[in-house]
């Protein structure tokens, strides 16, 4: 989602947002293990594609070689995972106990792009987010997984068009 502010401005006296504690089902040593992640990439690429990157293997395998290389580069560039441990922990905690955001208060142009076969299962919630933000534009694609395999040009085109909108254009329903 492209939006400058995910969280609405705090009111005086409101505590600063603190993410919930991470779920206990992922041991800390495993969460940010560079060795385990590297082994997963080398020995079980398809499992890594589907479970770590939410990309259906069939989308990857049907992509042209340059697109496959882009996806493999994204996967490799995730390392060192150990430096992303806090972010990963926050992602797991957020998924485990989602927080309600006052999305209706967002008054800036917003673009939400989602892929139906994203294996993280966020397509419907992305569409719901776009419906709750006044004037948001939702763009959905049927295939490509979380890394939008084979959709790179379409996604870049949508983002470019969004960013090139005239500044004075207010989104529908913006306050």
CNS distance restraints for C-alpha pairs under 8 A (distance, minus, plus):
assign (resid   1 and name CA) (resid 110 and name CA) 7.21 0.50 0.50
assign (resid   1 and name CA) (resid 111 and name CA) 5.77 0.50 0.50
assign (resid   1 and name CA) (resid 112 and name CA) 4.44 0.50 0.50
assign (resid   1 and name CA) (resid 113 and name CA) 6.35 0.50 0.50
assign (resid   2 and name CA) (resid 110 and name CA) 5.76 0.50 0.50
assign (resid   2 and name CA) (resid 111 and name CA) 5.28 0.50 0.50
assign (resid   2 and name CA) (resid 112 and name CA) 6.49 0.50 0.50
assign (resid   3 and name CA) (resid 108 and name CA) 7.15 0.50 0.50
assign (resid   3 and name CA) (resid 109 and name CA) 6.98 0.50 0.50
assign (resid   3 and name CA) (resid 110 and name CA) 5.21 0.50 0.50
assign (resid   3 and name CA) (resid 111 and name CA) 7.08 0.50 0.50
assign (resid   4 and name CA) (resid 108 and name CA) 7.76 0.50 0.50
assign (resid   5 and name CA) (resid 106 and name CA) 7.66 0.50 0.50
assign (resid   7 and name CA) (resid 101 and name CA) 6.88 0.50 0.50
assign (resid   7 and name CA) (resid 102 and name CA) 7.69 0.50 0.50
assign (resid   8 and name CA) (resid 101 and name CA) 7.80 0.50 0.50
assign (resid   8 and name CA) (resid 102 and name CA) 6.74 0.50 0.50
assign (resid   8 and name CA) (resid 103 and name CA) 7.73 0.50 0.50
assign (resid   8 and name CA) (resid 105 and name CA) 6.83 0.50 0.50
assign (resid   8 and name CA) (resid 106 and name CA) 6.93 0.50 0.50
assign (resid  10 and name CA) (resid  14 and name CA) 6.16 0.50 0.50
assign (resid  10 and name CA) (resid  16 and name CA) 7.63 0.50 0.50
assign (resid  19 and name CA) (resid  90 and name CA) 6.54 0.50 0.50
assign (resid  19 and name CA) (resid  93 and name CA) 7.09 0.50 0.50
assign (resid  19 and name CA) (resid  94 and name CA) 6.99 0.50 0.50
assign (resid  20 and name CA) (resid  90 and name CA) 7.66 0.50 0.50
assign (resid  20 and name CA) (resid  93 and name CA) 5.71 0.50 0.50
assign (resid  20 and name CA) (resid  94 and name CA) 6.87 0.50 0.50
assign (resid  20 and name CA) (resid  97 and name CA) 7.28 0.50 0.50
assign (resid  21 and name CA) (resid  90 and name CA) 7.86 0.50 0.50
assign (resid  21 and name CA) (resid  93 and name CA) 5.90 0.50 0.50
assign (resid  22 and name CA) (resid  89 and name CA) 5.67 0.50 0.50
assign (resid  22 and name CA) (resid  90 and name CA) 6.61 0.50 0.50
assign (resid  22 and name CA) (resid  92 and name CA) 6.05 0.50 0.50
assign (resid  22 and name CA) (resid  93 and name CA) 4.26 0.50 0.50
assign (resid  22 and name CA) (resid  96 and name CA) 7.77 0.50 0.50
assign (resid  23 and name CA) (resid  92 and name CA) 6.84 0.50 0.50
assign (resid  23 and name CA) (resid  93 and name CA) 5.97 0.50 0.50
assign (resid  23 and name CA) (resid  96 and name CA) 6.80 0.50 0.50
assign (resid  26 and name CA) (resid  30 and name CA) 6.84 0.50 0.50
assign (resid  26 and name CA) (resid  31 and name CA) 6.38 0.50 0.50
assign (resid  27 and name CA) (resid  31 and name CA) 6.33 0.50 0.50
assign (resid  28 and name CA) (resid  32 and name CA) 7.08 0.50 0.50
assign (resid  29 and name CA) (resid  33 and name CA) 6.22 0.50 0.50
assign (resid  30 and name CA) (resid  36 and name CA) 7.42 0.50 0.50
assign (resid  31 and name CA) (resid  82 and name CA) 7.98 0.50 0.50
assign (resid  31 and name CA) (resid  85 and name CA) 6.55 0.50 0.50
assign (resid  31 and name CA) (resid  88 and name CA) 7.40 0.50 0.50
assign (resid  31 and name CA) (resid  89 and name CA) 7.64 0.50 0.50
assign (resid  32 and name CA) (resid  81 and name CA) 5.24 0.50 0.50
assign (resid  32 and name CA) (resid  82 and name CA) 4.28 0.50 0.50
assign (resid  32 and name CA) (resid  83 and name CA) 7.47 0.50 0.50
assign (resid  32 and name CA) (resid  84 and name CA) 6.95 0.50 0.50
assign (resid  32 and name CA) (resid  85 and name CA) 5.05 0.50 0.50
assign (resid  32 and name CA) (resid  88 and name CA) 7.95 0.50 0.50
assign (resid  33 and name CA) (resid  37 and name CA) 6.19 0.50 0.50
assign (resid  33 and name CA) (resid  81 and name CA) 6.48 0.50 0.50
assign (resid  33 and name CA) (resid  82 and name CA) 5.86 0.50 0.50
assign (resid  34 and name CA) (resid  38 and name CA) 5.97 0.50 0.50
assign (resid  34 and name CA) (resid  79 and name CA) 6.68 0.50 0.50
assign (resid  34 and name CA) (resid  80 and name CA) 5.84 0.50 0.50
assign (resid  34 and name CA) (resid  81 and name CA) 5.35 0.50 0.50
assign (resid  34 and name CA) (resid  82 and name CA) 5.94 0.50 0.50
assign (resid  35 and name CA) (resid  39 and name CA) 6.06 0.50 0.50
assign (resid  36 and name CA) (resid  40 and name CA) 6.10 0.50 0.50
assign (resid  37 and name CA) (resid  41 and name CA) 6.32 0.50 0.50
assign (resid  37 and name CA) (resid  81 and name CA) 7.44 0.50 0.50
assign (resid  38 and name CA) (resid  42 and name CA) 6.20 0.50 0.50
assign (resid  38 and name CA) (resid  79 and name CA) 7.80 0.50 0.50
assign (resid  39 and name CA) (resid  43 and name CA) 5.70 0.50 0.50
assign (resid  39 and name CA) (resid  44 and name CA) 7.56 0.50 0.50
assign (resid  40 and name CA) (resid  44 and name CA) 5.08 0.50 0.50
assign (resid  40 and name CA) (resid  45 and name CA) 6.38 0.50 0.50
assign (resid  40 and name CA) (resid  47 and name CA) 7.60 0.50 0.50
assign (resid  40 and name CA) (resid  48 and name CA) 6.15 0.50 0.50
assign (resid  41 and name CA) (resid  45 and name CA) 4.74 0.50 0.50
assign (resid  41 and name CA) (resid  48 and name CA) 6.05 0.50 0.50
assign (resid  41 and name CA) (resid  75 and name CA) 7.69 0.50 0.50
assign (resid  41 and name CA) (resid  76 and name CA) 7.85 0.50 0.50
assign (resid  44 and name CA) (resid  48 and name CA) 6.33 0.50 0.50
assign (resid  45 and name CA) (resid  49 and name CA) 6.09 0.50 0.50
assign (resid  46 and name CA) (resid  50 and name CA) 6.31 0.50 0.50
assign (resid  46 and name CA) (resid  57 and name CA) 6.10 0.50 0.50
assign (resid  47 and name CA) (resid  51 and name CA) 5.78 0.50 0.50
assign (resid  47 and name CA) (resid  52 and name CA) 7.62 0.50 0.50
assign (resid  48 and name CA) (resid  52 and name CA) 5.00 0.50 0.50
assign (resid  48 and name CA) (resid  53 and name CA) 6.52 0.50 0.50
assign (resid  49 and name CA) (resid  53 and name CA) 5.02 0.50 0.50
assign (resid  49 and name CA) (resid  54 and name CA) 6.17 0.50 0.50
assign (resid  49 and name CA) (resid  55 and name CA) 5.34 0.50 0.50
assign (resid  49 and name CA) (resid  56 and name CA) 6.96 0.50 0.50
assign (resid  49 and name CA) (resid  57 and name CA) 6.61 0.50 0.50
assign (resid  50 and name CA) (resid  54 and name CA) 4.58 0.50 0.50
assign (resid  50 and name CA) (resid  55 and name CA) 4.89 0.50 0.50
assign (resid  50 and name CA) (resid  56 and name CA) 5.56 0.50 0.50
assign (resid  50 and name CA) (resid  57 and name CA) 6.61 0.50 0.50
assign (resid  50 and name CA) (resid 119 and name CA) 6.88 0.50 0.50
assign (resid  51 and name CA) (resid  55 and name CA) 7.86 0.50 0.50
assign (resid  51 and name CA) (resid 119 and name CA) 7.76 0.50 0.50
assign (resid  53 and name CA) (resid  75 and name CA) 7.81 0.50 0.50
assign (resid  53 and name CA) (resid 146 and name CA) 6.44 0.50 0.50
assign (resid  53 and name CA) (resid 147 and name CA) 7.14 0.50 0.50
assign (resid  54 and name CA) (resid 118 and name CA) 5.70 0.50 0.50
assign (resid  54 and name CA) (resid 119 and name CA) 4.28 0.50 0.50
assign (resid  54 and name CA) (resid 120 and name CA) 5.56 0.50 0.50
assign (resid  54 and name CA) (resid 145 and name CA) 5.89 0.50 0.50
assign (resid  54 and name CA) (resid 146 and name CA) 5.27 0.50 0.50
assign (resid  54 and name CA) (resid 147 and name CA) 7.62 0.50 0.50
assign (resid  55 and name CA) (resid  59 and name CA) 7.11 0.50 0.50
assign (resid  55 and name CA) (resid  60 and name CA) 7.27 0.50 0.50
assign (resid  55 and name CA) (resid 117 and name CA) 7.87 0.50 0.50
assign (resid  55 and name CA) (resid 118 and name CA) 6.30 0.50 0.50
assign (resid  55 and name CA) (resid 119 and name CA) 6.20 0.50 0.50
assign (resid  55 and name CA) (resid 144 and name CA) 6.83 0.50 0.50
assign (resid  55 and name CA) (resid 145 and name CA) 4.21 0.50 0.50
assign (resid  55 and name CA) (resid 146 and name CA) 5.63 0.50 0.50
assign (resid  55 and name CA) (resid 147 and name CA) 6.61 0.50 0.50
assign (resid  55 and name CA) (resid 149 and name CA) 7.70 0.50 0.50
assign (resid  56 and name CA) (resid  60 and name CA) 6.75 0.50 0.50
assign (resid  56 and name CA) (resid 117 and name CA) 7.45 0.50 0.50
assign (resid  56 and name CA) (resid 118 and name CA) 7.70 0.50 0.50
assign (resid  56 and name CA) (resid 119 and name CA) 7.09 0.50 0.50
assign (resid  56 and name CA) (resid 144 and name CA) 7.60 0.50 0.50
assign (resid  56 and name CA) (resid 145 and name CA) 6.07 0.50 0.50
assign (resid  57 and name CA) (resid  61 and name CA) 6.08 0.50 0.50
assign (resid  58 and name CA) (resid  62 and name CA) 6.03 0.50 0.50
assign (resid  59 and name CA) (resid  63 and name CA) 6.26 0.50 0.50
assign (resid  59 and name CA) (resid 143 and name CA) 7.13 0.50 0.50
assign (resid  59 and name CA) (resid 144 and name CA) 5.98 0.50 0.50
assign (resid  59 and name CA) (resid 145 and name CA) 7.44 0.50 0.50
assign (resid  59 and name CA) (resid 149 and name CA) 6.49 0.50 0.50
assign (resid  59 and name CA) (resid 150 and name CA) 7.79 0.50 0.50
assign (resid  60 and name CA) (resid  68 and name CA) 6.21 0.50 0.50
assign (resid  60 and name CA) (resid  71 and name CA) 7.98 0.50 0.50
assign (resid  60 and name CA) (resid 144 and name CA) 7.99 0.50 0.50
assign (resid  60 and name CA) (resid 149 and name CA) 6.48 0.50 0.50
assign (resid  61 and name CA) (resid  68 and name CA) 7.58 0.50 0.50
assign (resid  63 and name CA) (resid  67 and name CA) 5.95 0.50 0.50
assign (resid  63 and name CA) (resid  68 and name CA) 6.07 0.50 0.50
assign (resid  63 and name CA) (resid 149 and name CA) 7.02 0.50 0.50
assign (resid  63 and name CA) (resid 150 and name CA) 6.01 0.50 0.50
assign (resid  64 and name CA) (resid  68 and name CA) 6.30 0.50 0.50
assign (resid  64 and name CA) (resid 150 and name CA) 7.90 0.50 0.50
assign (resid  65 and name CA) (resid  69 and name CA) 6.16 0.50 0.50
assign (resid  66 and name CA) (resid  70 and name CA) 6.32 0.50 0.50
assign (resid  67 and name CA) (resid  71 and name CA) 6.38 0.50 0.50
assign (resid  67 and name CA) (resid 149 and name CA) 6.94 0.50 0.50
assign (resid  67 and name CA) (resid 150 and name CA) 6.53 0.50 0.50
assign (resid  68 and name CA) (resid  72 and name CA) 6.21 0.50 0.50
assign (resid  68 and name CA) (resid 149 and name CA) 7.95 0.50 0.50
assign (resid  69 and name CA) (resid  73 and name CA) 6.01 0.50 0.50
assign (resid  70 and name CA) (resid  74 and name CA) 6.28 0.50 0.50
assign (resid  71 and name CA) (resid  75 and name CA) 6.26 0.50 0.50
assign (resid  71 and name CA) (resid 147 and name CA) 7.30 0.50 0.50
assign (resid  71 and name CA) (resid 149 and name CA) 7.33 0.50 0.50
assign (resid  72 and name CA) (resid  76 and name CA) 6.15 0.50 0.50
assign (resid  73 and name CA) (resid  77 and name CA) 5.92 0.50 0.50
assign (resid  74 and name CA) (resid  78 and name CA) 6.44 0.50 0.50
assign (resid  75 and name CA) (resid  79 and name CA) 7.84 0.50 0.50
assign (resid  80 and name CA) (resid  84 and name CA) 7.45 0.50 0.50
assign (resid  81 and name CA) (resid  85 and name CA) 6.63 0.50 0.50
assign (resid  84 and name CA) (resid  88 and name CA) 6.11 0.50 0.50
assign (resid  85 and name CA) (resid  89 and name CA) 6.05 0.50 0.50
assign (resid  86 and name CA) (resid  90 and name CA) 6.18 0.50 0.50
assign (resid  87 and name CA) (resid  91 and name CA) 6.13 0.50 0.50
assign (resid  88 and name CA) (resid  92 and name CA) 6.23 0.50 0.50
assign (resid  89 and name CA) (resid  93 and name CA) 6.19 0.50 0.50
assign (resid  90 and name CA) (resid  94 and name CA) 6.00 0.50 0.50
assign (resid  91 and name CA) (resid  95 and name CA) 6.21 0.50 0.50
assign (resid  92 and name CA) (resid  96 and name CA) 6.07 0.50 0.50
assign (resid  93 and name CA) (resid  97 and name CA) 6.23 0.50 0.50
assign (resid  93 and name CA) (resid  98 and name CA) 7.91 0.50 0.50
assign (resid  94 and name CA) (resid  98 and name CA) 5.05 0.50 0.50
assign (resid  94 and name CA) (resid  99 and name CA) 7.16 0.50 0.50
assign (resid 102 and name CA) (resid 106 and name CA) 7.70 0.50 0.50
assign (resid 103 and name CA) (resid 129 and name CA) 7.24 0.50 0.50
assign (resid 103 and name CA) (resid 132 and name CA) 5.95 0.50 0.50
assign (resid 103 and name CA) (resid 133 and name CA) 5.38 0.50 0.50
assign (resid 104 and name CA) (resid 132 and name CA) 5.48 0.50 0.50
assign (resid 104 and name CA) (resid 133 and name CA) 4.95 0.50 0.50
assign (resid 104 and name CA) (resid 134 and name CA) 6.27 0.50 0.50
assign (resid 105 and name CA) (resid 133 and name CA) 7.35 0.50 0.50
assign (resid 106 and name CA) (resid 133 and name CA) 6.11 0.50 0.50
assign (resid 106 and name CA) (resid 134 and name CA) 7.09 0.50 0.50
assign (resid 106 and name CA) (resid 174 and name CA) 7.92 0.50 0.50
assign (resid 107 and name CA) (resid 133 and name CA) 7.75 0.50 0.50
assign (resid 107 and name CA) (resid 134 and name CA) 6.82 0.50 0.50
assign (resid 107 and name CA) (resid 171 and name CA) 7.93 0.50 0.50
assign (resid 107 and name CA) (resid 174 and name CA) 5.10 0.50 0.50
assign (resid 107 and name CA) (resid 175 and name CA) 5.91 0.50 0.50
assign (resid 108 and name CA) (resid 170 and name CA) 7.64 0.50 0.50
assign (resid 108 and name CA) (resid 171 and name CA) 7.14 0.50 0.50
assign (resid 108 and name CA) (resid 174 and name CA) 7.16 0.50 0.50
assign (resid 109 and name CA) (resid 135 and name CA) 6.97 0.50 0.50
assign (resid 109 and name CA) (resid 136 and name CA) 6.34 0.50 0.50
assign (resid 109 and name CA) (resid 170 and name CA) 6.99 0.50 0.50
assign (resid 109 and name CA) (resid 171 and name CA) 5.62 0.50 0.50
assign (resid 110 and name CA) (resid 130 and name CA) 7.91 0.50 0.50
assign (resid 110 and name CA) (resid 133 and name CA) 7.65 0.50 0.50
assign (resid 110 and name CA) (resid 135 and name CA) 7.36 0.50 0.50
assign (resid 110 and name CA) (resid 136 and name CA) 4.75 0.50 0.50
assign (resid 110 and name CA) (resid 137 and name CA) 6.29 0.50 0.50
assign (resid 111 and name CA) (resid 130 and name CA) 7.71 0.50 0.50
assign (resid 111 and name CA) (resid 136 and name CA) 5.84 0.50 0.50
assign (resid 111 and name CA) (resid 137 and name CA) 4.94 0.50 0.50
assign (resid 111 and name CA) (resid 138 and name CA) 6.10 0.50 0.50
assign (resid 111 and name CA) (resid 139 and name CA) 7.70 0.50 0.50
assign (resid 111 and name CA) (resid 159 and name CA) 7.72 0.50 0.50
assign (resid 111 and name CA) (resid 162 and name CA) 7.08 0.50 0.50
assign (resid 112 and name CA) (resid 126 and name CA) 6.75 0.50 0.50
assign (resid 112 and name CA) (resid 127 and name CA) 7.62 0.50 0.50
assign (resid 112 and name CA) (resid 130 and name CA) 6.19 0.50 0.50
assign (resid 112 and name CA) (resid 136 and name CA) 7.27 0.50 0.50
assign (resid 112 and name CA) (resid 137 and name CA) 6.18 0.50 0.50
assign (resid 112 and name CA) (resid 138 and name CA) 4.86 0.50 0.50
assign (resid 112 and name CA) (resid 139 and name CA) 6.27 0.50 0.50
assign (resid 113 and name CA) (resid 126 and name CA) 7.56 0.50 0.50
assign (resid 113 and name CA) (resid 138 and name CA) 5.95 0.50 0.50
assign (resid 113 and name CA) (resid 139 and name CA) 4.82 0.50 0.50
assign (resid 113 and name CA) (resid 140 and name CA) 5.80 0.50 0.50
assign (resid 113 and name CA) (resid 155 and name CA) 7.74 0.50 0.50
assign (resid 114 and name CA) (resid 118 and name CA) 7.75 0.50 0.50
assign (resid 114 and name CA) (resid 122 and name CA) 7.45 0.50 0.50
assign (resid 114 and name CA) (resid 123 and name CA) 5.42 0.50 0.50
assign (resid 114 and name CA) (resid 126 and name CA) 6.44 0.50 0.50
assign (resid 114 and name CA) (resid 127 and name CA) 7.75 0.50 0.50
assign (resid 114 and name CA) (resid 138 and name CA) 7.90 0.50 0.50
assign (resid 114 and name CA) (resid 139 and name CA) 6.51 0.50 0.50
assign (resid 114 and name CA) (resid 140 and name CA) 4.99 0.50 0.50
assign (resid 114 and name CA) (resid 141 and name CA) 6.54 0.50 0.50
assign (resid 114 and name CA) (resid 146 and name CA) 7.99 0.50 0.50
assign (resid 115 and name CA) (resid 123 and name CA) 5.98 0.50 0.50
assign (resid 115 and name CA) (resid 140 and name CA) 5.59 0.50 0.50
assign (resid 115 and name CA) (resid 141 and name CA) 4.81 0.50 0.50
assign (resid 115 and name CA) (resid 142 and name CA) 5.72 0.50 0.50
assign (resid 115 and name CA) (resid 143 and name CA) 5.97 0.50 0.50
assign (resid 115 and name CA) (resid 144 and name CA) 6.35 0.50 0.50
assign (resid 115 and name CA) (resid 145 and name CA) 5.94 0.50 0.50
assign (resid 115 and name CA) (resid 146 and name CA) 6.74 0.50 0.50
assign (resid 115 and name CA) (resid 148 and name CA) 6.84 0.50 0.50
assign (resid 116 and name CA) (resid 121 and name CA) 7.85 0.50 0.50
assign (resid 116 and name CA) (resid 123 and name CA) 5.35 0.50 0.50
assign (resid 116 and name CA) (resid 140 and name CA) 6.93 0.50 0.50
assign (resid 116 and name CA) (resid 141 and name CA) 6.13 0.50 0.50
assign (resid 116 and name CA) (resid 142 and name CA) 4.79 0.50 0.50
assign (resid 116 and name CA) (resid 143 and name CA) 6.16 0.50 0.50
assign (resid 116 and name CA) (resid 145 and name CA) 7.41 0.50 0.50
assign (resid 117 and name CA) (resid 121 and name CA) 7.40 0.50 0.50
assign (resid 117 and name CA) (resid 123 and name CA) 7.78 0.50 0.50
assign (resid 117 and name CA) (resid 142 and name CA) 6.33 0.50 0.50
assign (resid 117 and name CA) (resid 143 and name CA) 5.47 0.50 0.50
assign (resid 117 and name CA) (resid 144 and name CA) 6.81 0.50 0.50
assign (resid 117 and name CA) (resid 145 and name CA) 5.29 0.50 0.50
assign (resid 117 and name CA) (resid 146 and name CA) 7.89 0.50 0.50
assign (resid 118 and name CA) (resid 122 and name CA) 6.82 0.50 0.50
assign (resid 118 and name CA) (resid 123 and name CA) 6.97 0.50 0.50
assign (resid 118 and name CA) (resid 143 and name CA) 7.65 0.50 0.50
assign (resid 118 and name CA) (resid 144 and name CA) 7.09 0.50 0.50
assign (resid 118 and name CA) (resid 145 and name CA) 3.90 0.50 0.50
assign (resid 118 and name CA) (resid 146 and name CA) 4.70 0.50 0.50
assign (resid 119 and name CA) (resid 145 and name CA) 6.36 0.50 0.50
assign (resid 119 and name CA) (resid 146 and name CA) 6.86 0.50 0.50
assign (resid 120 and name CA) (resid 146 and name CA) 7.24 0.50 0.50
assign (resid 122 and name CA) (resid 126 and name CA) 5.90 0.50 0.50
assign (resid 123 and name CA) (resid 127 and name CA) 6.30 0.50 0.50
assign (resid 123 and name CA) (resid 140 and name CA) 7.90 0.50 0.50
assign (resid 124 and name CA) (resid 128 and name CA) 6.18 0.50 0.50
assign (resid 125 and name CA) (resid 129 and name CA) 6.09 0.50 0.50
assign (resid 126 and name CA) (resid 130 and name CA) 6.30 0.50 0.50
assign (resid 127 and name CA) (resid 131 and name CA) 6.27 0.50 0.50
assign (resid 127 and name CA) (resid 138 and name CA) 6.49 0.50 0.50
assign (resid 128 and name CA) (resid 132 and name CA) 6.30 0.50 0.50
assign (resid 129 and name CA) (resid 133 and name CA) 6.41 0.50 0.50
assign (resid 130 and name CA) (resid 134 and name CA) 7.93 0.50 0.50
assign (resid 130 and name CA) (resid 136 and name CA) 5.32 0.50 0.50
assign (resid 130 and name CA) (resid 137 and name CA) 6.50 0.50 0.50
assign (resid 130 and name CA) (resid 138 and name CA) 5.79 0.50 0.50
assign (resid 131 and name CA) (resid 136 and name CA) 6.97 0.50 0.50
assign (resid 134 and name CA) (resid 171 and name CA) 6.95 0.50 0.50
assign (resid 134 and name CA) (resid 172 and name CA) 6.25 0.50 0.50
assign (resid 134 and name CA) (resid 173 and name CA) 4.99 0.50 0.50
assign (resid 134 and name CA) (resid 174 and name CA) 5.41 0.50 0.50
assign (resid 135 and name CA) (resid 171 and name CA) 4.37 0.50 0.50
assign (resid 135 and name CA) (resid 172 and name CA) 4.02 0.50 0.50
assign (resid 135 and name CA) (resid 173 and name CA) 5.47 0.50 0.50
assign (resid 135 and name CA) (resid 174 and name CA) 6.27 0.50 0.50
assign (resid 136 and name CA) (resid 171 and name CA) 6.83 0.50 0.50
assign (resid 136 and name CA) (resid 172 and name CA) 7.67 0.50 0.50
assign (resid 143 and name CA) (resid 148 and name CA) 7.29 0.50 0.50
assign (resid 143 and name CA) (resid 149 and name CA) 7.62 0.50 0.50
assign (resid 144 and name CA) (resid 148 and name CA) 4.04 0.50 0.50
assign (resid 144 and name CA) (resid 149 and name CA) 4.13 0.50 0.50
assign (resid 144 and name CA) (resid 150 and name CA) 6.05 0.50 0.50
assign (resid 144 and name CA) (resid 151 and name CA) 6.37 0.50 0.50
assign (resid 145 and name CA) (resid 149 and name CA) 6.35 0.50 0.50
assign (resid 148 and name CA) (resid 152 and name CA) 6.38 0.50 0.50
assign (resid 148 and name CA) (resid 155 and name CA) 7.91 0.50 0.50
assign (resid 151 and name CA) (resid 155 and name CA) 5.99 0.50 0.50
assign (resid 152 and name CA) (resid 156 and name CA) 6.06 0.50 0.50
assign (resid 153 and name CA) (resid 157 and name CA) 5.99 0.50 0.50
assign (resid 154 and name CA) (resid 158 and name CA) 6.21 0.50 0.50
assign (resid 155 and name CA) (resid 159 and name CA) 6.17 0.50 0.50
assign (resid 156 and name CA) (resid 160 and name CA) 5.92 0.50 0.50
assign (resid 157 and name CA) (resid 161 and name CA) 6.10 0.50 0.50
assign (resid 158 and name CA) (resid 162 and name CA) 6.10 0.50 0.50
assign (resid 159 and name CA) (resid 163 and name CA) 6.11 0.50 0.50
assign (resid 160 and name CA) (resid 164 and name CA) 6.03 0.50 0.50
assign (resid 161 and name CA) (resid 165 and name CA) 6.38 0.50 0.50
assign (resid 165 and name CA) (resid 169 and name CA) 7.18 0.50 0.50
assign (resid 170 and name CA) (resid 174 and name CA) 6.48 0.50 0.50
